[in-house]
Amino acid sequence: MENVTQNPSKLTFSGHDTFHCRHMWLKKGYEFIKEGRRFTDNDAVVFLGVGKNMVSSIRYWMKAFDLINEKDELEPIAHKIFSDDGGWDPFLEDDATLWVLHHNLVKKGMATTYNWVFNELRKEKIEFSKKNYVDFINRKCQLNNIKLTSTNTLNDDFGVFTKMYLRTDLQSKDKEDTFSGILTELDLITEFKKGQESYLVIENKDRDDIPEEILLYAILSDDRFERSVNVRSLEIEDNSLASIFAITRTGLINKIESLSNNKKFKFVKYSDHAGIKELQFEKRIDPLEILNKYYEN
């Protein structure tokens, strides 16, 4: 039986009301909840400055990015990023923050498409179309005895996924466009046409632009790892660094070696004995502390 990366009882291909997450929506959602308001309030549309359907979409994305829990309570990382009083990056001006959000979106898996595309589909098909995506989801559901989702719902979800990462030609000319997807600046996905059909490509790259602290945050956020991590597992496991960040083996090794040589992270050691590469930790550190060190600079 094919592996299901995410708990099949919690598959979600809707909830965003076909709205991709805009650049300022998470900040708006953060301030909204911090004020003690609820998304079901009658005046939520006034406070958030969006339509009724967009209110529920903002709530959906706050959960999908792991910024609020099931009770709509803010998670610690939400305060760390968005607080006007010492927050790391309230207006998402640093691409490192976008990498953190992308990591959380894929890893949490509430929005199933992001988890399955980065962990599985792109490995099956280097280039994939909307039809490839729909066929992939249906096949996984059939193999795991999961009720099929309607094709229209999957088409809509794929459209939202695309807008999260790809700019339109018009948006590419206007870098300040407020309607572009929140993760477009990462350049994770490219698009090309083959005949009349559009294809997406998520190519593995060295990712020199990702700060090493972001990768260390991701490693320490993974409960599967204790005091040592086999580098191979960072390449092949579900929600691995290689899967989430589309990073090459060379890029990964370069980042790990740099971390082990960084005096800020003396608790991190890298060993390579008899071909077995391991990252070792002298002690466990709160992942948010790693991000604190990055944003201190």
Secondary structure, DSSP 8 states (H G I E B T S, - for coil): ----SS-GGG--S-SSTT---BTTHHHHHHHHHHTT--TTSTTHHHHHTS-HHHHHHHHHHHHHTTSB-TTS-B-HHHHHHH-TTT-S-TT--SHHHHHHHHHHHHHH-SSHHHHHIIIIIHHH-SEE-HHHHHHHHHHHHHHTT-----HHHHHHHHHHHHHHH---HHHHH-TT-TTSBTTGGG---EEEEETTEEEEE---B--TTS-HHHHHHHHHT-TT--SEEETTHHHHSTT-HHHHH-B-HHHHHHHHHHHHT-GGGTTEEEEEETTEEEEEESS---HHHHHHHHHH-
